[in-house]
Amino acid sequence: MKRFHLTEDPLPLYYQLQHHLSNRIRTGEFTVGDTLPTEEQLCAAYGVSRITVRRALDALLNAGMISRRRGVGHSSPNPPPPSNR
């Protein structure tokens, strides 16, 4: 997996990671229904702790950018709800 570098910015690492993943989603690197890398893979790719990854993923989940399914992982971006029409 490709390695990424977060800056020594005064912004918290989880916030930097959240925005980096958000940009990767917006640019189409992850398409509808794609499974994101695991927490362990993200830890290794960004050189951060698991709690940092979890906080970033929770923020993306709360923003509606990703979905989480137990045993499957995180999917990105969140598919639109089905239409009842």
N, CA, C and O atoms as a GROMACS GRO file, in nm:
protein
  340
    1MET      N    1   0.084  -0.118   0.000
    1MET     CA    2   0.000   0.000   0.000
    1MET      C    3   0.088   0.124   0.000
    1MET      O    4   0.194   0.126   0.062
    2LYS      N    5   0.044   0.224  -0.069
    2LYS     CA    6   0.115   0.352  -0.079
    2LYS      C    7   0.124   0.419   0.058
    2LYS      O    8   0.030   0.413   0.136
    3ARG      N    9   0.238   0.483   0.087
    3ARG     CA   10   0.256   0.554   0.213
    3ARG      C   11   0.224   0.702   0.193
    3ARG      O   12   0.258   0.760   0.090
    4PHE      N   13   0.160   0.761   0.292
    4PHE     CA   14   0.124   0.902   0.289
    4PHE      C   15   0.187   0.971   0.408
    4PHE      O   16   0.215   0.908   0.510
    5HIS      N   17   0.208   1.100   0.395
    5HIS     CA   18   0.270   1.176   0.503
    5HIS      C   19   0.176   1.288   0.546
    5HIS      O   20   0.136   1.372   0.465
    6LEU      N   21   0.143   1.288   0.674
    6LEU     CA   22   0.064   1.398   0.730
    6LEU      C   23   0.163   1.504   0.780
    6LEU      O   24   0.273   1.471   0.824
    7THR      N   25   0.122   1.629   0.773
    7THR     CA   26   0.214   1.738   0.807
    7THR      C   27   0.230   1.755   0.957
    7THR      O   28   0.152   1.702   1.036
    8GLU      N   29   0.331   1.828   0.995
    8GLU     CA   30   0.354   1.861   1.136
    8GLU      C   31   0.278   1.988   1.168
    8GLU      O   32   0.327   2.077   1.238
    9ASP      N   33   0.160   1.994   1.119
    9ASP     CA   34   0.069   2.107   1.133
    9ASP      C   35   0.013   2.111   1.275
    9ASP      O   36   0.011   2.008   1.343
   10PRO      N   37  -0.032   2.227   1.323
   10PRO     CA   38  -0.095   2.229   1.454
   10PRO      C   39  -0.232   2.159   1.456
   10PRO      O   40  -0.289   2.138   1.563
   11LEU      N   41  -0.284   2.125   1.338
   11LEU     CA   42  -0.411   2.053   1.333
   11LEU      C   43  -0.391   1.910   1.383
   11LEU      O   44  -0.288   1.849   1.355
   12PRO      N   45  -0.489   1.856   1.457
   12PRO     CA   46  -0.476   1.718   1.505
   12PRO      C   47  -0.461   1.620   1.389
   12PRO      O   48  -0.514   1.642   1.280
   13LEU      N   49  -0.389   1.511   1.414
   13LEU     CA   50  -0.365   1.411   1.310
   13LEU      C   51  -0.494   1.350   1.257
   13LEU      O   52  -0.507   1.326   1.137
   14TYR      N   53  -0.592   1.324   1.348
   14TYR     CA   54  -0.716   1.264   1.300
   14TYR      C   55  -0.788   1.358   1.204
   14TYR      O   56  -0.851   1.313   1.108
   15TYR      N   57  -0.778   1.488   1.228
   15TYR     CA   58  -0.843   1.587   1.143
   15TYR      C   59  -0.775   1.591   1.006
   15TYR      O   60  -0.841   1.599   0.903
   16GLN      N   61  -0.641   1.586   1.006
   16GLN     CA   62  -0.567   1.582   0.880
   16GLN      C   63  -0.602   1.456   0.801
   16GLN      O   64  -0.623   1.461   0.680
   17LEU      N   65  -0.608   1.343   0.872
   17LEU     CA   66  -0.641   1.216   0.807
   17LEU      C   67  -0.783   1.219   0.753
   17LEU      O   68  -0.808   1.172   0.642
   18GLN      N   69  -0.876   1.273   0.830
   18GLN     CA   70  -1.015   1.285   0.786
   18GLN      C   71  -1.023   1.363   0.656
   18GLN      O   72  -1.092   1.321   0.563
   19HIS      N   73  -0.954   1.474   0.648
   19HIS     CA   74  -0.958   1.556   0.527
   19HIS      C   75  -0.886   1.490   0.410
   19HIS      O   76  -0.928   1.504   0.295
   20HIS      N   77  -0.778   1.418   0.437
   20HIS     CA   78  -0.708   1.348   0.330
   20HIS      C   79  -0.796   1.238   0.272
   20HIS      O   80  -0.805   1.224   0.150
   21LEU      N   81  -0.861   1.160   0.358
   21LEU     CA   82  -0.952   1.055   0.311
   21LEU      C   83  -1.072   1.115   0.239
   21LEU      O   84  -1.118   1.061   0.138
   22SER      N   85  -1.122   1.225   0.291
   22SER     CA   86  -1.234   1.295   0.228
   22SER      C   87  -1.198   1.339   0.086
   22SER      O   88  -1.278   1.325  -0.006
   23ASN      N   89  -1.078   1.392   0.069
   23ASN     CA   90  -1.031   1.433  -0.064
   23ASN      C   91  -1.016   1.313  -0.157
   23ASN      O   92  -1.049   1.322  -0.275
   24ARG      N   93  -0.968   1.201  -0.104
   24ARG     CA   94  -0.954   1.081  -0.186
   24ARG      C   95  -1.092   1.031  -0.231
   24ARG      O   96  -1.106   0.980  -0.342
   25ILE      N   97  -1.193   1.047  -0.147
   25ILE     CA   98  -1.329   1.007  -0.183
   25ILE      C   99  -1.383   1.101  -0.291
   25ILE      O  100  -1.438   1.057  -0.391
   26ARG      N  101  -1.366   1.231  -0.269
   26ARG     CA  102  -1.419   1.331  -0.365
   26ARG      C  103  -1.354   1.321  -0.503
   26ARG      O  104  -1.420   1.347  -0.604
   27THR      N  105  -1.226   1.284  -0.508
   27THR     CA  106  -1.157   1.276  -0.636
   27THR      C  107  -1.185   1.144  -0.709
   27THR      O  108  -1.138   1.124  -0.821
   28GLY      N  109  -1.262   1.056  -0.646
   28GLY     CA  110  -1.301   0.933  -0.712
   28GLY      C  111  -1.205   0.817  -0.693
   28GLY      O  112  -1.220   0.713  -0.757
   29GLU      N  113  -1.107   0.834  -0.604
   29GLU     CA  114  -1.015   0.723  -0.577
   29GLU      C  115  -1.091   0.604  -0.518
   29GLU      O  116  -1.058   0.488  -0.544
   30PHE      N  117  -1.193   0.635  -0.439
   30PHE     CA  118  -1.285   0.533  -0.387
   30PHE      C  119  -1.421   0.561  -0.450
   30PHE      O  120  -1.474   0.672  -0.436
   31THR      N  121  -1.478   0.463  -0.517
   31THR     CA  122  -1.607   0.482  -0.582
   31THR      C  123  -1.718   0.422  -0.496
   31THR      O  124  -1.691   0.356  -0.396
   32VAL      N  125  -1.842   0.446  -0.536
   32VAL     CA  126  -1.958   0.400  -0.460
   32VAL      C  127  -1.947   0.250  -0.433
   32VAL      O  128  -1.929   0.170  -0.525
   33GLY      N  129  -1.957   0.215  -0.306
   33GLY     CA  130  -1.953   0.076  -0.266
   33GLY      C  131  -1.815   0.017  -0.244
   33GLY      O  132  -1.804  -0.094  -0.192
   34ASP      N  133  -1.710   0.090  -0.282
   34ASP     CA  134  -1.575   0.040  -0.256
   34ASP      C  135  -1.551   0.028  -0.106
   34ASP      O  136  -1.597   0.111  -0.028
   35THR      N  137  -1.480  -0.076  -0.067
   35THR     CA  138  -1.442  -0.091   0.073
   35THR      C  139  -1.311  -0.017   0.094
   35THR      O  140  -1.216  -0.035   0.019
   36LEU      N  141  -1.308   0.066   0.196
   36LEU     CA  142  -1.186   0.138   0.229
   36LEU      C  143  -1.082   0.042   0.286
   36LEU      O  144  -1.118  -0.068   0.328
   37PRO      N  145  -0.956   0.081   0.287
   37PRO     CA  146  -0.854  -0.002   0.352
   37PRO      C  147  -0.892  -0.024   0.499
   37PRO      O  148  -0.963   0.058   0.559
   38THR      N  149  -0.843  -0.132   0.556
   38THR     CA  150  -0.871  -0.162   0.697
   38THR      C  151  -0.803  -0.059   0.787
   38THR      O  152  -0.716   0.016   0.744
   39GLU      N  153  -0.845  -0.058   0.913
   39GLU     CA  154  -0.783   0.033   1.009
   39GLU      C  155  -0.633   0.008   1.017
   39GLU      O  156  -0.553   0.102   1.022
   40GLU      N  157  -0.594  -0.120   1.017
   40GLU     CA  158  -0.452  -0.154   1.024
   40GLU      C  159  -0.376  -0.104   0.902
   40GLU      O  160  -0.264  -0.053   0.914
   41GLN      N  161  -0.437  -0.118   0.785
   41GLN     CA  162  -0.373  -0.070   0.662
   41GLN      C  163  -0.359   0.082   0.664
   41GLN      O  164  -0.257   0.136   0.622
   42LEU      N  165  -0.462   0.151   0.712
   42LEU     CA  166  -0.454   0.297   0.721
   42LEU      C  167  -0.348   0.340   0.822
   42LEU      O  168  -0.276   0.438   0.799
   43CYS      N  169  -0.338   0.268   0.934
   43CYS     CA  170  -0.233   0.298   1.033
   43CYS      C  171  -0.095   0.289   0.969
   43CYS      O  172  -0.011   0.377   0.988
   44ALA      N  173  -0.073   0.183   0.893
   44ALA     CA  174   0.057   0.163   0.829
   44ALA      C  175   0.082   0.266   0.719
   44ALA      O  176   0.193   0.317   0.705
   45ALA      N  177  -0.021   0.296   0.641
   45ALA     CA  178  -0.005   0.389   0.529
   45ALA      C  179   0.022   0.532   0.575
   45ALA      O  180   0.096   0.606   0.510
   46TYR      N  181  -0.037   0.570   0.687
   46TYR     CA  182  -0.023   0.709   0.735
   46TYR      C  183   0.071   0.722   0.854
   46TYR      O  184   0.103   0.833   0.895
   47GLY      N  185   0.115   0.610   0.911
   47GLY     CA  186   0.206   0.616   1.025
   47GLY      C  187   0.142   0.675   1.149
   47GLY      O  188   0.206   0.748   1.223
   48VAL      N  189   0.014   0.642   1.172
   48VAL     CA  190  -0.060   0.694   1.288
   48VAL      C  191  -0.116   0.578   1.369
   48VAL      O  192  -0.115   0.463   1.324
   49SER      N  193  -0.164   0.608   1.489
   49SER     CA  194  -0.219   0.505   1.576
   49SER      C  195  -0.362   0.468   1.532
   49SER      O  196  -0.426   0.538   1.453
   50ARG      N  197  -0.408   0.357   1.585
   50ARG     CA  198  -0.541   0.309   1.550
   50ARG      C  199  -0.650   0.404   1.600
   50ARG      O  200  -0.751   0.422   1.532
   51ILE      N  201  -0.631   0.465   1.715
   51ILE     CA  202  -0.732   0.559   1.767
   51ILE      C  203  -0.743   0.680   1.675
   51ILE      O  204  -0.852   0.734   1.657
   52THR      N  205  -0.632   0.723   1.616
   52THR     CA  206  -0.635   0.834   1.521
   52THR      C  207  -0.717   0.796   1.399
   52THR      O  208  -0.798   0.876   1.352
   53VAL      N  209  -0.695   0.675   1.348
   53VAL     CA  210  -0.772   0.626   1.232
   53VAL      C  211  -0.920   0.616   1.267
   53VAL      O  212  -1.005   0.657   1.188
   54ARG      N  213  -0.950   0.562   1.384
   54ARG     CA  214  -1.090   0.547   1.425
   54ARG      C  215  -1.160   0.682   1.437
   54ARG      O  216  -1.275   0.696   1.395
   55ARG      N  217  -1.092   0.780   1.494
   55ARG     CA  218  -1.153   0.913   1.507
   55ARG      C  219  -1.180   0.974   1.370
   55ARG      O  220  -1.285   1.036   1.350
   56ALA      N  221  -1.088   0.957   1.276
   56ALA     CA  222  -1.107   1.010   1.141
   56ALA      C  223  -1.223   0.940   1.072
   56ALA      O  224  -1.307   1.005   1.010
   57LEU      N  225  -1.229   0.807   1.083
   57LEU     CA  226  -1.339   0.732   1.021
   57LEU      C  227  -1.473   0.765   1.085
   57LEU      O  228  -1.574   0.776   1.016
   58ASP      N  229  -1.474   0.782   1.217
   58ASP     CA  230  -1.599   0.822   1.285
   58ASP      C  231  -1.648   0.958   1.236
   58ASP      O  232  -1.768   0.978   1.218
   59ALA      N  233  -1.555   1.050   1.215
   59ALA     CA  234  -1.594   1.184   1.166
   59ALA      C  235  -1.652   1.173   1.025
   59ALA      O  236  -1.751   1.241   0.994
   60LEU      N  237  -1.593   1.090   0.939
   60LEU     CA  238  -1.645   1.070   0.803
   60LEU      C  239  -1.780   1.001   0.808
   60LEU      O  240  -1.869   1.031   0.727
   61LEU      N  241  -1.797   0.909   0.899
   61LEU     CA  242  -1.924   0.839   0.916
   61LEU      C  243  -2.032   0.938   0.961
   61LEU      O  244  -2.143   0.936   0.907
   62ASN      N  245  -2.001   1.022   1.057
   62ASN     CA  246  -2.096   1.122   1.106
   62ASN      C  247  -2.132   1.225   0.999
   62ASN      O  248  -2.242   1.280   1.000
   63ALA      N  249  -2.039   1.250   0.907
   63ALA     CA  250  -2.064   1.345   0.799
   63ALA      C  251  -2.142   1.280   0.684
   63ALA      O  252  -2.181   1.347   0.589
   64GLY      N  253  -2.164   1.148   0.692
   64GLY     CA  254  -2.238   1.078   0.588
   64GLY      C  255  -2.156   1.045   0.465
   64GLY      O  256  -2.212   1.012   0.361
   65MET      N  257  -2.024   1.054   0.475
   65MET     CA  258  -1.938   1.028   0.360
   65MET      C  259  -1.908   0.880   0.342
   65MET      O  260  -1.878   0.836   0.230
   66ILE      N  261  -1.915   0.803   0.450
   66ILE     CA  262  -1.890   0.660   0.442
   66ILE      C  263  -1.997   0.587   0.523
   66ILE      O  264  -2.071   0.648   0.600
   67SER      N  265  -2.004   0.457   0.504
   67SER     CA  266  -2.093   0.374   0.585
   67SER      C  267  -2.009   0.263   0.647
   67SER      O  268  -1.900   0.232   0.599
   68ARG      N  269  -2.060   0.205   0.754
   68ARG     CA  270  -1.987   0.101   0.825
   68ARG      C  271  -2.078  -0.020   0.839
   68ARG      O  272  -2.195  -0.009   0.878
   69ARG      N  273  -2.022  -0.138   0.806
   69ARG     CA  274  -2.096  -0.262   0.826
   69ARG      C  275  -2.009  -0.358   0.904
   69ARG      O  276  -1.896  -0.386   0.866
   70ARG      N  277  -2.064  -0.407   1.013
   70ARG     CA  278  -1.989  -0.497   1.099
   70ARG      C  279  -1.944  -0.621   1.021
   70ARG      O  280  -2.023  -0.684   0.950
   71GLY      N  281  -1.818  -0.655   1.035
   71GLY     CA  282  -1.761  -0.770   0.967
   71GLY      C  283  -1.720  -0.745   0.824
   71GLY      O  284  -1.652  -0.828   0.763
   72VAL      N  285  -1.760  -0.631   0.768
   72VAL     CA  286  -1.728  -0.598   0.629
   72VAL      C  287  -1.628  -0.484   0.624
   72VAL      O  288  -1.535  -0.486   0.544
   73GLY      N  289  -1.648  -0.384   0.707
   73GLY     CA  290  -1.560  -0.268   0.708
   73GLY      C  291  -1.634  -0.143   0.668
   73GLY      O  292  -1.757  -0.136   0.674
   74HIS      N  293  -1.558  -0.044   0.626
   74HIS     CA  294  -1.613   0.085   0.585
   74HIS      C  295  -1.624   0.090   0.434
   74HIS      O  296  -1.532   0.049   0.363
   75SER      N  297  -1.736   0.140   0.385
   75SER     CA  298  -1.756   0.157   0.242
   75SER      C  299  -1.760   0.304   0.209
   75SER      O  300  -1.802   0.386   0.290
   76SER      N  301  -1.717   0.337   0.089
   76SER     CA  302  -1.710   0.476   0.051
   76SER      C  303  -1.748   0.493  -0.094
   76SER      O  304  -1.724   0.402  -0.174
   77PRO      N  305  -1.805   0.604  -0.132
   77PRO     CA  306  -1.885   0.688  -0.046
   77PRO      C  307  -2.017   0.620  -0.014
   77PRO      O  308  -2.049   0.516  -0.071
   78ASN      N  309  -2.090   0.678   0.075
   78ASN     CA  310  -2.217   0.620   0.115
   78ASN      C  311  -2.311   0.621  -0.004
   78ASN      O  312  -2.338   0.728  -0.059
   79PRO      N  313  -2.362   0.504  -0.048
   79PRO     CA  314  -2.452   0.504  -0.163
   79PRO      C  315  -2.580   0.581  -0.135
   79PRO      O  316  -2.626   0.583  -0.021
   80PRO      N  317  -2.638   0.645  -0.235
   80PRO     CA  318  -2.761   0.719  -0.213
   80PRO      C  319  -2.875   0.625  -0.175
   80PRO      O  320  -2.877   0.510  -0.220
   81PRO      N  321  -2.970   0.673  -0.093
   81PRO     CA  322  -3.082   0.588  -0.056
   81PRO      C  323  -3.166   0.553  -0.178
   81PRO      O  324  -3.177   0.633  -0.271
   82PRO      N  325  -3.228   0.434  -0.179
   82PRO     CA  326  -3.311   0.395  -0.294
   82PRO      C  327  -3.434   0.485  -0.305
   82PRO      O  328  -3.489   0.530  -0.205
   83SER      N  329  -3.474   0.509  -0.427
   83SER     CA  330  -3.591   0.592  -0.450
   83SER      C  331  -3.717   0.505  -0.445
   83SER      O  332  -3.718   0.393  -0.495
   84ASN      N  333  -3.823   0.558  -0.384
   84ASN     CA  334  -3.948   0.485  -0.372
   84ASN      C  335  -4.046   0.526  -0.481
   84ASN      O  336  -4.165   0.496  -0.471
   85ARG      N  337  -4.001   0.591  -0.582
   85ARG     CA  338  -4.091   0.640  -0.687
   85ARG      C  339  -4.091   0.550  -0.805
   85ARG      O  340  -4.161   0.577  -0.903
   0.00000   0.00000   0.00000
